[in-house]
Structure formats: C-alpha cells, structure tokens
Amino acid sequence: MKKFIVLGIVCVFLFGGGIAGLKSVDNINDGITKTHEKNIIEKLFEFSMPEIKESDGYVIVGIEGTKQIMHQGKPILPYKVDVTRFPIGTKINVEAEEGEVKEMKLDSKIKPYPMFTMATIHGKVIVKEGEIYGEDKAFPENWVECRKTVGLYNGERVVTLSLFIYPCRYLPRENTLLYTNSIRVKINYELPSEPVIKADEYDLLIICPDEWKDSLQALKEHKENHGLKTVIAGLSEIYGGNYFSVSGRDDAEKVKYFIKNAIEQWGIKYVMLVGGRHGGLLKEKWWVPVRYSHLYDGSGGEVKAEYAYLCDLYFSDIYKYEDGMPVFDDWDSNGNGIFAEWKTLQKDKLDLNPDVYVGRLACRNEKEVNIMVNKIIEYENSNAKNQEWFKRMVVVAGDTFPPEDDPYYEGELSTAKALEYMEGFEAVKLWTSLGTLNSPKDVMNAIENGCGFLDFEGHGNPMGWATHPPHDEETWIDGLKIGNMPMLSNKGMYPVCVVGGCHNSQFNVTLLNLLKIYEGKEWLEYIYWGETGPECWSWWLTRKIDGGAIATIGCTGYGYGAIGDGNGDGIPDCIQAYGGWIDIEFFRVYGQEGKDMLGEVHSTAISNYVTTFPVMKDNIDCKTVQEWVLLGDPSLKIGGY
C-alpha cells in the first residue's frame, strides 16, 4: 500500500489499523456499511470481483452496483459515488484505507469511452485513446477522491462532500488492472458553533435597470401576496453602494458580490435577473450584466469553434469551500482575469454548486418586461395544477444521432425516461418513429391544446429545433422555429419547457450580426449557425404574449449527447450522461422529490449533476452544467398557487 493525498486541503488519507470506539452500525444494501460516532462517520465500501468482457478489440471492466467512468478518451472503469451533506461552516477531514490490492494482467487494453457528440451534427461513434494511455501512472490517480462544495439544497445552505470511490485502477503502459475488495472511509467533522448565515429578511431579489423598477412593482406585490418577501434593486443602486459596499473588478462581479451580501444580510434564496441584450455592434451591451465561461470544448472543424458561452451559473455559484468556511468564488482561481477558464494549460478551479436559485428574464425592452410580469401573475393565480390541461406532458423527439449501427433513438429514449418520473401526467408523444412528428404544426397543435410541461430532445440553434426520422441522417424534421412562435395561441395554458439541443438558449443573438459583413468568414458563420435572429428560440418561446411557455431551460452553447452503449452496461448512454442526464433529472426532481418551485428544481438538477459526476475532471461535464440556463422566473410556483 502507499499513501496518497486527495483533492482538498484537509482530505488526507491514512492507512493502518481499524477505527475503534464506533457506537452504531447501519448495513446498507448497496455494499456500504456505515458507522456513527459523535462527529465521526465511517463507511466501508465492499466490492465484488471485477468482471471483464470484450468489446471492439478492447475489454470493459465492471463491478456490480457501481457506475462507470464515461469521460471521452479515458478508460471505462467502475466507480461509486457517496454524498454526505453538512451544515454550512462545517470543517471536514477525510481519511481512507483500501483493502488488499491485487493485480490482473489483461489480454487487451481497457476500452476508452467514445468521444462526446454535439447535438448539432450527425452522430459518430469515435473510439480514441486519450493521453492517459501513454502515461506510466495509474488511472485514476487515487483509490478515493473527494470534492467539497457549498450550495443550497432543500432550501438549506450546506457543504456537500462527494466521495468518488474507485475499486479498480489501470496501469496502461503495463496493461495491468489494480483492484481491491474494500475501501474504508472515515469522515471527521466539526459543526459550526452557530449558524454561519442567520438573515431571513427577504426571499426574492430582483435585479434590473433602474428604468424598469416601476414596471416590476406589480410582480413584487404579487410575490409578497403569496408569502415571498421581495426586494427590487436597480443597477445604479448596486453600483452606487446604496445597500452594501461595492466590490468587484467589473459590473458582473459587482452584481455577484451584491448577491453575496444579499444572502448574508437579507437571507435571499431566489435571484431574478431582469435584462437581456441591449444592442451593441462592436461590443455587446446588456441591460443586466452577463458572464461568459471560457471553457474550450475542442470544437472546430465540422462545427464552429466555441471558445466562450453565456453562463448564468456564475451568478448562482457564490461560494466555494475553504478551510471549513464558505468564501467568495470569483471563478478566476488563477487570477489571470479570464473567468471560468479551461484550456490546455490553464484551468480555473470552480465550485459550480448553486447557492441561490437564479433565473433570467432576458427582456430587451420594457414591453417584454410587462409581458412577463402579466404572464407570471396570470400563471401563478390560475391554479393550473388542478386543471386538466396542466396534467399533460408533450415530448418532442426522434432519432437524434442516426448512424445505421446504432439501435437507439436517443431523443425518444430520453423523453420516455423523463415521462417515467411524471406520474399522473398524460403523455403526448410527438416522435418521428410513431409518425406523430412531421412538421412544426404538430408541435403547435399540441401546445395549443394545453400542457404543463414541454420537453424537446434533439438538435437546435438559436432560431430553431429539429430532429431525424429513425436511421435517416439526411432527413431533417422541424419541430419548432422562431417563425412559428408568433402564431402560438395557448393563452393561459403555459408549459414549463426543457429543450435539449445546441444554442436554443443563446440569448445574445441579434439582428445586428447581419451588419458584420466586415468580419468575412465569421459573418457567414453568424448566418449559417442561426445567430442573426432577433432573439433566441428559448426566450422568444418564453416571452411570447398570450402563448408559448412560462419558462424555458436549455443550452447557451453546444449541447452534448452520448450515443450507443459505449460502456457496455446494456443501458443507452444517452440517458446516462451529459445533456440527456440533466434534462431527465429536472423531471425526476419535480416528479419524484415533490419540489415545485422552478428555480429550486432547476438548481437541484445542477447540484445533483455536480455531486454525482466529477465535473472538474471532464470539461464536457463541466460545460453541461455551466450552459444550462433558466430563462424564466426562478421563484415561479409550478402549477400556480
């Protein structure tokens, strides 16, 4: 055995004798034995013998009761996730010890997980060995890795300890598998002597340009009539220090610091950003600031390279864990002024767990503000949850990635899985395989009949959404385009919409891009990739007067999906990873956990992704949560009061 250090300042792993003095024991069916003592939790993870099976000239390693690493170009190996939550301000120390380690010489290399697939191109299963296969060190580096994040969960501010337990490690140069039958973890914790955050003056913070404050007063009164204490802060008040002292190197950071102060001084849990693009040709202008993530996903070639994308999670992820305390997370850990950077040689360390429930009304003028205020009030006062139309869920999908050797219809499988969690809802399936999705008219008719939820899973750009018939990558079937939206007439029956696809929620698009002919090739790309529309697909659907959705959740950048069964577990990968997983998780949280506040459902899905997947190990996992924006009211009561 050898000592190792896991991520985190106080995650020190020790090896030696057993732990004495344990007071109680719980036997858990998933192979974990948990013991408790005051301020100590000890867990014993037990594993069966690894199962080795051949796949495409490689082997896949599996163990019953575990997940599998699904990171592009990296060996597919089993792992288990264990999540424990503590009150915010808890100091946590973790020790771990693996059992007897054995070696197994393999006949073939362990299969790398296939490369991710963007939801904007034809699906291709590409198996490519990553850099790890040429290295001398074991993968993963340690038997256990831990990640501590700060977030808001079930309405409480917590520290979340995620343990990633790896019973198998791979030596690629030697083609040897290291494995153990048990791993023991001991968690020592020290609770805070008093609550770190005590304030409880307001629930909802609305941030907007000063000139829109009057138009939002009716919404403030409506929210307070339903028990949500609300405060509206104009941007000049924020920048001028009217409420709190001003910190921040630019306007976006000043807003983020203001939210931090509002949490600590007022106790707010919901933040509504009211303001979208405000013109700007050579440089974007915004009614309310935005932040771009600078994670590069390797795109280019067949698709436009994407070096940055809009990321409202920046305004939600306020804190990170440091020496037991929540501290401000500026998303620039290397201090070079480039936020949320992830490139070959530069990578910011991010928390990513939401600390407030954030949504944006991406309004471009006061008329849109008035539309949304009236729409939200109408929806929440309608008692929609007790009306027949609300109990319908419309799903729109096809064969997202249709290579002939792939038996799965990814979009249809994803929406079918989402429907499984929506007990009591009538399923309206607009699927290409059923012949029920042939044109936008099919979608428009379904929306106009009324539905509480609307789920698209396929391909997109800022101006439209489409998919394929089964095994036919040459044929595109449109689901809905922005040109169809003015004709939607479902007044009073507004669904919550989740859309899977690229760039449907890219709310920086503008007609002004048509004037950028001086940019040459890039001007043609604006047109080809749908970036010359007046507004993006998701926002147009949401702000549609007397129709459309009440809110839309989708991607501001490239969406990502998995195809086939790359990990060989018999479950389609499209529901196990990336956009497919998080879209489904939204419906699971609503349908199974009973949460009905929109921002909480959205943020819980993000939090569950962040604590279930090692998001700072894989840039596509990281981007999946960063780009998944809520365009709507985070304090919306789904189904109304």
C-alpha positions as MATLAB code, in Angstrom:
seq = 'MKKFIVLGIVCVFLFGGGIAGLKSVDNINDGITKTHEKNIIEKLFEFSMPEIKESDGYVIVGIEGTKQIMHQGKPILPYKVDVTRFPIGTKINVEAEEGEVKEMKLDSKIKPYPMFTMATIHGKVIVKEGEIYGEDKAFPENWVECRKTVGLYNGERVVTLSLFIYPCRYLPRENTLLYTNSIRVKINYELPSEPVIKADEYDLLIICPDEWKDSLQALKEHKENHGLKTVIAGLSEIYGGNYFSVSGRDDAEKVKYFIKNAIEQWGIKYVMLVGGRHGGLLKEKWWVPVRYSHLYDGSGGEVKAEYAYLCDLYFSDIYKYEDGMPVFDDWDSNGNGIFAEWKTLQKDKLDLNPDVYVGRLACRNEKEVNIMVNKIIEYENSNAKNQEWFKRMVVVAGDTFPPEDDPYYEGELSTAKALEYMEGFEAVKLWTSLGTLNSPKDVMNAIENGCGFLDFEGHGNPMGWATHPPHDEETWIDGLKIGNMPMLSNKGMYPVCVVGGCHNSQFNVTLLNLLKIYEGKEWLEYIYWGETGPECWSWWLTRKIDGGAIATIGCTGYGYGAIGDGNGDGIPDCIQAYGGWIDIEFFRVYGQEGKDMLGEVHSTAISNYVTTFPVMKDNIDCKTVQEWVLLGDPSLKIGGY';
ca = [
       0.000    0.000    0.000;
       1.056    3.571   -0.439;
      -0.077    6.905    0.939;
      -1.856    9.397   -1.248;
      -3.458   12.800   -0.990;
      -6.891   13.523   -2.388;
      -8.228   16.837   -3.702;
      -8.952   19.349   -0.953;
      -6.808   20.920    1.712;
      -7.967   18.664    4.539;
      -8.622   15.447    2.583;
      -5.664   13.492    3.965;
      -5.802    9.711    3.507;
      -4.233    7.464    6.133;
      -3.508    3.756    6.123;
      -3.203    1.492    9.156;
      -5.343   -0.199   11.779;
      -9.102   -0.148   12.210;
     -11.107    2.602   13.848;
     -12.059    1.914   17.483;
     -14.937    3.137   19.616;
     -17.699    3.134   16.974;
     -21.157    3.417   18.516;
     -23.629    2.144   15.880;
     -23.668    0.280   12.602;
     -26.010    0.542    9.586;
     -25.942   -2.137    6.893;
     -26.836   -0.614    3.547;
     -27.896   -2.714    0.584;
     -25.568   -1.082   -1.956;
     -22.405   -2.519   -0.428;
     -21.794    0.213    2.139;
     -21.581   -0.355    5.894;
     -21.891    2.932    7.765;
     -20.904    3.502   11.400;
     -21.518    6.554   13.574;
     -19.757    8.161   16.477;
     -20.007   11.749   17.674;
     -18.527   13.893   14.899;
     -17.305   10.778   13.073;
     -18.840    8.863   10.185;
     -17.119    5.732    8.972;
     -18.130    3.933    5.783;
     -16.961    0.602    4.467;
     -17.406    0.079    0.723;
     -17.230   -3.561   -0.343;
     -16.855   -4.742   -3.922;
     -17.199   -7.998   -5.803;
     -14.596   -9.351   -8.202;
     -14.217   -7.216  -11.360;
     -15.988   -8.569  -14.421;
     -14.020   -8.418  -17.676;
     -15.768   -8.556  -21.032;
     -14.553   -7.979  -24.570;
     -15.746   -5.040  -26.654;
     -14.488   -3.987  -30.096;
     -10.972   -5.315  -29.583;
     -10.757   -3.887  -26.064;
     -12.061   -5.010  -22.689;
     -14.517   -3.271  -20.355;
     -14.197   -3.624  -16.583;
     -17.352   -3.651  -14.497;
     -18.388   -4.326  -10.902;
     -21.947   -4.934   -9.782;
     -23.572   -1.944   -8.085;
     -21.232    0.704   -9.498;
     -21.304    3.405  -12.146;
     -18.689    3.611  -14.883;
     -16.327    6.395  -15.872;
     -17.718    7.929  -19.062;
     -15.078   10.517  -19.938;
     -14.043   10.750  -23.561;
     -10.767    9.028  -24.357;
     -10.330    7.669  -20.821;
     -10.551    4.017  -19.721;
     -14.044    2.795  -18.814;
     -13.696    1.759  -15.169;
     -16.164    1.270  -12.295;
     -16.685    3.832   -9.560;
     -19.131    4.574   -6.778;
     -20.338    7.980   -5.600;
     -21.202    8.683   -1.976;
     -22.684   12.047   -0.993;
     -22.954   13.470    2.538;
     -24.248   16.936    3.375;
     -23.374   19.033    6.418;
     -24.468   22.477    7.686;
     -22.558   25.300    6.057;
     -19.453   26.152    8.063;
     -18.655   22.527    8.950;
     -14.976   21.581    8.941;
     -14.449   18.218    7.295;
     -11.459   15.879    7.339;
     -11.438   12.621    5.385;
      -9.246    9.556    5.855;
      -9.340    6.432    3.703;
      -7.805    2.989    3.509;
      -8.050    0.454    0.722;
      -8.199   -3.275    1.372;
      -5.879   -5.856   -0.124;
      -4.750   -4.761   -3.582;
      -4.430   -7.398   -6.291;
      -3.135   -7.230   -9.852;
      -4.628   -8.667  -13.024;
      -2.749   -8.765  -16.319;
      -5.185   -8.024  -19.143;
      -5.169   -9.604  -22.601;
      -6.377   -6.365  -24.238;
      -6.379   -2.691  -23.350;
      -9.298   -1.261  -21.408;
     -11.679    0.432  -23.813;
     -11.677    4.237  -23.835;
     -15.069    5.885  -23.633;
     -16.139    7.206  -27.077;
     -15.807   10.875  -27.906;
     -18.806   13.055  -26.997;
     -21.278   14.008  -29.704;
     -22.610   17.533  -30.189;
     -26.338   17.907  -30.590;
     -25.773   19.847  -33.792;
     -24.094   17.266  -36.038;
     -24.586   13.720  -37.266;
     -23.794   11.105  -34.650;
     -20.490    9.307  -34.993;
     -19.118    6.716  -32.593;
     -15.416    7.547  -32.374;
     -13.302    5.461  -30.008;
      -9.961    7.164  -29.474;
      -7.334    6.551  -26.822;
      -6.525    9.689  -24.834;
      -3.199   10.814  -23.413;
      -3.654    8.596  -20.364;
      -2.829    5.528  -22.469;
       0.721    6.763  -22.943;
       1.389    7.557  -19.280;
       3.209    5.496  -16.650;
       0.943    6.409  -13.723;
      -2.231    4.639  -12.689;
      -5.667    5.887  -13.690;
      -7.446    7.108  -11.653;
      -4.575    8.543   -9.653;
      -6.106    7.542   -6.298;
      -8.489    4.956   -4.876;
     -10.645    7.727   -3.443;
     -11.077   11.348   -4.412;
     -13.188   13.847   -2.545;
     -14.805   17.103   -3.545;
     -16.329   19.622   -1.133;
     -18.748   22.199   -2.441;
     -21.039   24.810   -0.918;
     -24.631   25.051   -2.067;
     -28.336   25.410   -1.393;
     -30.108   22.069   -1.052;
     -33.702   21.500    0.061;
     -33.736   25.169    0.988;
     -30.805   24.804    3.393;
     -27.248   26.053    2.966;
     -24.930   23.075    3.140;
     -21.456   21.763    2.497;
     -21.629   18.721    0.238;
     -18.933   16.083    0.469;
     -18.801   13.931   -2.663;
     -16.638   10.829   -2.426;
     -15.632    9.185   -5.689;
     -14.611    5.625   -4.843;
     -12.554    3.732   -7.430;
     -12.251   -0.032   -6.709;
     -10.174   -0.513   -9.878;
      -7.213    1.395  -11.276;
      -5.435    0.870  -14.588;
      -1.734    0.893  -15.452;
      -1.930    1.498  -19.228;
       1.758    1.007  -20.055;
       1.741   -2.395  -18.333;
      -1.859   -3.157  -19.325;
      -2.476   -4.214  -15.736;
      -5.560   -3.772  -13.565;
      -5.186   -2.988   -9.863;
      -8.263   -3.826   -7.810;
      -9.408   -4.123   -4.195;
     -12.385   -5.738   -2.493;
     -12.974   -2.944    0.033;
     -12.295    0.692    0.804;
     -12.841    2.180    4.260;
     -13.509    5.910    4.620;
     -13.567    7.852    7.878;
     -15.116   11.331    7.926;
     -14.265   13.575   10.874;
     -16.337   16.738   11.059;
     -16.694   19.747   13.322;
     -20.041   21.518   13.194;
     -20.139   25.328   13.416;
     -20.827   26.675   16.904;
     -23.566   28.905   15.497;
     -25.277   29.366   12.116;
     -22.967   30.987    9.585;
     -25.848   32.742    7.813;
     -28.758   33.872   10.014;
     -30.532   36.539    7.972;
     -34.138   35.970    6.911;
     -35.405   39.374    5.768;
     -36.134   38.661    2.091;
     -36.733   35.613   -0.090;
     -36.532   37.032   -3.620;
     -34.105   39.579   -5.044;
     -34.972   41.169   -8.389;
     -32.068   42.913  -10.159;
     -32.930   45.206  -13.055;
     -32.118   48.506  -14.770;
     -33.436   51.458  -12.778;
     -35.883   52.420  -15.519;
     -37.723   49.098  -15.221;
     -38.296   49.159  -11.463;
     -41.774   50.671  -11.750;
     -42.860   48.020  -14.245;
     -41.811   45.309  -11.795;
     -43.727   46.668   -8.794;
     -46.855   44.675   -9.650;
     -44.779   41.486   -9.673;
     -43.251   42.390   -6.300;
     -46.705   42.900   -4.784;
     -47.935   39.646   -6.298;
     -44.994   37.686   -4.875;
     -45.463   39.177   -1.422;
     -49.170   38.341   -1.511;
     -48.060   34.725   -1.837;
     -45.577   34.906    1.028;
     -42.337   35.674   -0.823;
     -40.694   38.728    0.706;
     -39.274   40.598   -2.284;
     -36.802   43.417   -2.856;
     -36.039   45.133   -6.176;
     -32.538   46.561   -6.648;
     -31.699   48.831   -9.568;
     -28.249   48.568  -11.098;
     -27.310   52.148  -10.231;
     -28.191   51.362   -6.604;
     -25.916   48.321   -6.735;
     -23.025   50.160   -8.382;
     -23.553   53.211   -6.159;
     -23.410   51.310   -2.882;
     -26.941   52.226   -1.780;
     -27.359   48.948    0.122;
     -23.894   47.440    0.592;
     -20.306   48.475   -0.009;
     -19.239   47.893   -3.611;
     -16.703   45.237   -4.590;
     -15.798   43.789   -7.963;
     -13.497   44.379  -10.910;
     -16.310   44.703  -13.478;
     -20.102   45.065  -13.488;
     -20.773   41.319  -13.485;
     -18.575   40.790  -10.442;
     -20.181   43.753   -8.683;
     -23.569   42.113   -9.187;
     -22.222   38.799   -7.883;
     -20.796   40.447   -4.765;
     -24.144   42.186   -4.273;
     -25.878   38.784   -4.358;
     -23.376   37.517   -1.763;
     -24.191   40.438    0.513;
     -27.911   39.914   -0.060;
     -27.549   36.283    1.060;
     -25.649   37.220    4.206;
     -27.593   40.357    5.143;
     -31.080   39.525    3.849;
     -31.151   35.735    3.545;
     -32.361   35.694   -0.072;
     -32.738   32.364   -1.878;
     -34.110   33.437   -5.271;
     -32.487   35.884   -7.690;
     -34.302   37.124  -10.785;
     -32.086   38.922  -13.304;
     -34.313   41.109  -15.483;
     -32.497   42.258  -18.593;
     -31.050   40.837  -21.794;
     -29.073   42.167  -24.761;
     -29.213   45.928  -25.267;
     -27.668   46.353  -28.695;
     -24.010   46.972  -29.337;
     -22.333   46.209  -32.655;
     -18.593   46.265  -31.995;
     -19.105   45.412  -28.325;
     -22.141   43.813  -26.723;
     -24.297   45.943  -24.445;
     -26.527   44.472  -21.749;
     -29.407   45.702  -19.618;
     -28.115   43.422  -16.833;
     -24.529   42.103  -16.921;
     -23.619   38.625  -18.137;
     -20.604   36.420  -17.633;
     -19.045   34.204  -20.288;
     -17.369   30.920  -19.426;
     -14.070   30.431  -21.239;
     -14.071   26.645  -21.311;
     -12.916   25.365  -24.679;
     -14.519   22.060  -25.605;
     -12.289   21.218  -28.564;
     -14.930   22.231  -31.113;
     -13.971   23.299  -34.605;
     -13.589   21.648  -37.975;
     -17.064   20.403  -38.869;
     -18.604   22.927  -36.476;
     -17.801   26.466  -35.433;
     -15.184   26.649  -32.678;
     -16.727   27.807  -29.404;
     -14.255   29.415  -27.038;
     -16.790   31.128  -24.759;
     -20.504   30.974  -23.971;
     -23.041   32.666  -21.693;
     -23.127   31.287  -18.158;
     -25.666   32.497  -15.582;
     -24.488   29.773  -13.180;
     -21.768   32.314  -12.365;
     -24.390   34.408  -10.533;
     -25.742   31.344   -8.725;
     -22.458   29.814   -7.559;
     -21.440   32.398   -4.961;
     -19.305   30.370   -2.566;
     -16.552   27.800   -2.507;
     -15.300   25.735    0.429;
     -12.059   26.891    2.023;
     -10.759   25.732    5.419;
     -14.264   24.865    6.548;
     -15.849   28.173    5.600;
     -17.773   29.483    2.591;
     -15.728   32.107    0.749;
     -16.485   34.103   -2.390;
     -15.801   32.175   -5.594;
     -14.737   34.646   -8.284;
     -14.381   31.899  -10.941;
     -10.828   33.113  -11.618;
      -8.734   30.910   -9.347;
      -5.519   31.510  -11.318;
      -6.019   35.286  -11.169;
      -5.399   35.996  -14.853;
      -8.661   37.870  -15.445;
     -10.163   35.152  -17.666;
     -13.241   33.712  -15.985;
     -14.142   30.005  -15.876;
     -11.111   29.199  -17.996;
     -10.432   25.648  -19.135;
      -7.850   25.259  -21.852;
      -4.857   23.009  -22.353;
      -2.534   24.867  -19.985;
      -4.977   26.979  -17.966;
      -7.827   25.769  -15.786;
      -9.774   27.596  -13.102;
     -10.985   25.553  -10.132;
     -14.718   26.075   -9.698;
     -17.293   25.054   -7.088;
     -20.294   25.001   -9.519;
     -22.875   24.167   -6.828;
     -25.739   26.748   -6.827;
     -26.006   28.911   -3.686;
     -29.111   30.776   -4.874;
     -31.836   29.865   -7.345;
     -31.175   32.091  -10.369;
     -33.286   32.723  -13.444;
     -33.158   35.452  -16.072;
     -35.920   37.314  -17.855;
     -33.808   38.223  -20.895;
     -36.005   41.222  -21.731;
     -34.722   43.592  -24.420;
     -37.262   46.336  -23.796;
     -39.889   47.404  -21.288;
     -42.674   45.889  -23.368;
     -41.193   42.445  -22.772;
     -40.944   43.212  -19.059;
     -44.667   43.964  -18.971;
     -45.457   40.793  -20.942;
     -43.542   38.639  -18.476;
     -44.957   40.341  -15.382;
     -48.509   39.812  -16.609;
     -47.773   36.264  -17.747;
     -46.241   35.202  -14.419;
     -49.075   36.716  -12.388;
     -51.690   35.129  -14.651;
     -49.990   31.721  -14.405;
     -49.487   31.685  -10.646;
     -53.037   32.881   -9.954;
     -54.628   30.335  -12.299;
     -54.416   27.253  -10.049;
     -53.173   25.469  -13.170;
     -52.154   22.314  -11.299;
     -55.816   21.459  -10.753;
     -56.793   21.945  -14.389;
     -56.935   19.165  -16.956;
     -54.560   20.780  -19.444;
     -51.741   21.011  -16.877;
     -51.688   17.228  -16.430;
     -50.403   16.708  -19.959;
     -46.718   16.474  -20.866;
     -45.767   16.915  -24.506;
     -42.491   15.320  -25.596;
     -40.944   16.061  -28.987;
     -38.139   13.848  -30.258;
     -36.738   11.466  -32.849;
     -33.526    9.646  -33.646;
     -31.074   12.363  -32.623;
     -27.964   10.548  -33.861;
     -28.992    8.029  -36.542;
     -25.970    6.007  -37.708;
     -27.138    2.636  -39.021;
     -25.161    0.638  -36.452;
     -26.808    2.460  -33.515;
     -30.118    0.828  -32.486;
     -31.195    3.649  -30.169;
     -33.454    6.632  -30.893;
     -31.737    8.927  -28.409;
     -34.270   11.742  -28.198;
     -37.191    9.368  -27.842;
     -35.431    7.318  -25.166;
     -34.577   10.461  -23.200;
     -38.121   11.797  -23.286;
     -39.504    8.351  -22.441;
     -37.275    8.242  -19.366;
     -38.451   11.709  -18.333;
     -42.067   10.575  -18.669;
     -41.412    7.674  -16.294;
     -40.909   10.171  -13.481;
     -44.042   12.210  -14.228;
     -46.653   10.088  -12.512;
     -50.202   11.268  -13.144;
     -49.348   13.101  -16.375;
     -50.829   12.142  -19.722;
     -48.034   11.551  -22.241;
     -48.393   13.247  -25.620;
     -45.611   11.703  -27.716;
     -44.574   13.573  -30.833;
     -41.985   11.085  -32.046;
     -40.696   10.561  -35.550;
     -40.788    6.780  -35.039;
     -44.539    6.954  -34.359;
     -45.219    9.279  -37.278;
     -46.666   11.850  -34.865;
     -43.931   14.437  -35.559;
     -43.888   15.570  -39.171;
     -43.775   19.377  -39.032;
     -43.988   22.356  -36.669;
     -47.772   22.230  -36.997;
     -47.831   19.027  -34.932;
     -45.986   20.778  -32.113;
     -48.106   23.917  -32.340;
     -51.329   21.900  -32.134;
     -50.093   20.047  -29.052;
     -49.067   23.271  -27.316;
     -52.373   24.936  -28.144;
     -54.273   22.001  -26.603;
     -52.507   22.822  -23.350;
     -49.756   21.085  -21.399;
     -47.994   21.616  -18.094;
     -44.606   20.507  -19.407;
     -42.929   20.500  -22.798;
     -39.746   18.518  -23.490;
     -37.713   18.690  -26.721;
     -34.701   16.385  -27.194;
     -32.796   16.713  -30.447;
     -30.840   19.326  -32.391;
     -31.023   23.077  -32.241;
     -29.655   26.502  -32.971;
     -30.819   29.917  -31.747;
     -33.543   30.028  -34.415;
     -34.962   26.511  -34.473;
     -35.174   22.936  -33.294;
     -35.237   19.741  -35.402;
     -34.511   16.014  -35.355;
     -34.294   12.941  -37.612;
     -36.536   10.016  -38.503;
     -35.160    6.611  -37.447;
     -31.828    5.746  -39.118;
     -32.070    8.630  -41.595;
     -29.416   11.260  -41.016;
     -30.121   13.008  -44.323;
     -33.718   13.937  -43.463;
     -34.470   16.726  -41.012;
     -37.880   17.167  -39.407;
     -38.506   20.598  -37.925;
     -40.145   20.735  -34.535;
     -40.477   24.467  -33.972;
     -38.828   27.586  -35.388;
     -38.931   31.150  -34.159;
     -41.046   31.996  -37.202;
     -43.774   29.715  -35.832;
     -43.897   31.299  -32.401;
     -45.977   34.403  -33.201;
     -48.778   32.027  -34.219;
     -48.925   30.145  -30.896;
     -52.267   30.814  -29.203;
     -52.292   28.859  -25.947;
     -53.276   31.807  -23.727;
     -53.493   30.835  -20.081;
     -52.013   27.363  -20.661;
     -48.277   27.961  -20.458;
     -45.925   24.964  -20.066;
     -42.529   24.820  -18.436;
     -40.239   23.869  -21.324;
     -36.950   21.950  -21.293;
     -35.125   21.869  -24.624;
     -32.224   19.586  -25.464;
     -30.157   20.856  -28.384;
     -27.381   23.279  -29.244;
     -27.708   27.022  -28.637;
     -31.505   27.201  -28.270;
     -30.947   29.431  -25.221;
     -28.095   31.535  -26.653;
     -29.690   34.800  -25.576;
     -27.006   37.103  -27.012;
     -28.089   36.695  -30.665;
     -29.127   39.810  -32.541;
     -30.085   41.120  -35.970;
     -27.046   43.377  -35.647;
     -24.887   40.398  -36.597;
     -26.187   40.861  -40.149;
     -24.200   44.102  -40.271;
     -20.898   42.390  -39.508;
     -20.070   41.675  -43.144;
     -16.671   43.224  -42.446;
     -15.808   40.067  -40.453;
     -15.741   37.994  -43.647;
     -15.966   34.271  -42.944;
     -17.292   34.840  -39.417;
     -20.205   36.836  -40.890;
     -21.190   33.792  -42.930;
     -20.985   31.679  -39.774;
     -23.383   34.038  -37.964;
     -25.918   33.330  -40.699;
     -25.256   29.591  -41.005;
     -25.420   28.936  -37.261;
     -28.592   30.950  -36.707;
     -27.049   33.855  -34.799;
     -28.809   36.575  -36.800;
     -32.271   36.177  -35.298;
     -33.925   38.987  -33.346;
     -33.964   36.797  -30.213;
     -33.085   33.201  -29.382;
     -35.535   30.314  -29.607;
     -35.948   29.791  -25.853;
     -36.514   33.418  -24.967;
     -38.940   34.005  -27.832;
     -40.969   30.989  -26.708;
     -40.998   32.330  -23.140;
     -41.795   35.989  -23.778;
     -44.471   35.233  -26.409;
     -47.545   37.263  -25.498;
     -50.697   35.188  -24.875;
     -48.900   31.969  -25.757;
     -45.682   29.986  -25.673;
     -44.043   28.808  -22.440;
     -43.886   30.295  -18.954;
     -40.156   29.472  -18.772;
     -37.582   27.590  -20.838;
     -34.424   25.746  -19.794;
     -31.756   24.975  -22.373;
     -28.176   25.368  -23.581;
     -26.432   28.655  -24.314;
     -23.719   26.776  -26.228;
     -23.222   23.414  -27.872;
     -25.344   20.691  -26.329;
     -23.792   17.272  -25.812;
     -25.116   13.757  -26.017;
     -23.870   10.204  -25.871;
     -24.757    7.560  -28.429;
     -24.831    3.802  -28.381;
     -23.809    1.804  -25.320;
     -20.159    2.716  -25.112;
     -19.725    1.419  -21.562;
     -21.381   -1.909  -22.365;
     -23.785   -1.949  -19.417;
     -26.896   -2.581  -21.513;
     -28.324    0.892  -20.832;
     -28.371    3.520  -23.616;
     -25.679    6.068  -22.825;
     -27.948    8.914  -23.941;
     -29.799    8.757  -20.614;
     -26.663    8.287  -18.510;
     -24.535   11.278  -19.431;
     -24.343   14.936  -20.434;
     -27.463   16.770  -21.598;
     -29.626   13.670  -21.618;
     -28.959   13.047  -17.931;
     -29.541   16.584  -16.678;
     -32.716   17.138  -18.724;
     -34.169   13.916  -17.328;
     -33.047   14.886  -13.829;
     -35.184   18.039  -13.977;
     -38.296   15.915  -14.384;
     -37.166   13.397  -11.765;
     -36.681   16.164   -9.198;
     -40.122   17.610   -9.923;
     -41.973   14.325  -10.285;
     -40.291   12.269   -7.550;
     -38.971   14.732   -4.963;
     -42.085   16.891   -4.911;
     -40.277   20.188   -5.442;
     -42.493   22.713   -7.234;
     -40.541   25.986   -7.189;
     -38.985   26.300  -10.638;
     -35.606   27.663   -9.579;
     -35.218   25.006   -6.922;
     -35.979   22.207   -9.387;
     -33.503   23.662  -11.905;
     -30.749   24.213   -9.334;
     -31.290   20.827   -7.682;
     -30.749   19.120  -11.031;
     -27.485   21.067  -11.411;
     -26.439   20.286   -7.838;
     -27.141   16.596   -8.340;
     -25.055   16.595  -11.529;
     -22.184   18.406   -9.797;
     -22.187   15.995   -6.855;
     -22.736   12.823   -8.919;
     -20.186   13.364  -11.691;
     -16.561   14.512  -11.244;
     -17.248   17.723  -13.160;
     -13.778   19.185  -12.729;
     -12.247   16.081  -14.316;
     -14.105   16.321  -17.625;
     -14.662   19.587  -19.494;
     -17.879   18.376  -21.137;
     -19.415   17.509  -17.766;
     -18.423   20.981  -16.592;
     -19.870   22.711  -19.638;
     -23.103   20.728  -19.359;
     -23.993   22.450  -16.077;
     -22.498   25.839  -16.929;
     -24.560   26.390  -20.066;
     -27.902   25.034  -18.772;
     -29.687   28.334  -18.240;
     -33.150   29.069  -16.854;
     -34.896   31.783  -18.863;
     -37.783   32.481  -16.556;
     -38.807   33.329  -13.008;
     -36.810   31.209  -10.512;
     -39.465   31.815   -7.836;
     -42.261   30.530  -10.078;
     -44.666   28.162   -8.337;
     -45.035   25.369  -10.907;
     -48.738   24.795  -11.418;
     -49.610   28.011   -9.613;
     -50.971   28.665   -6.129;
];
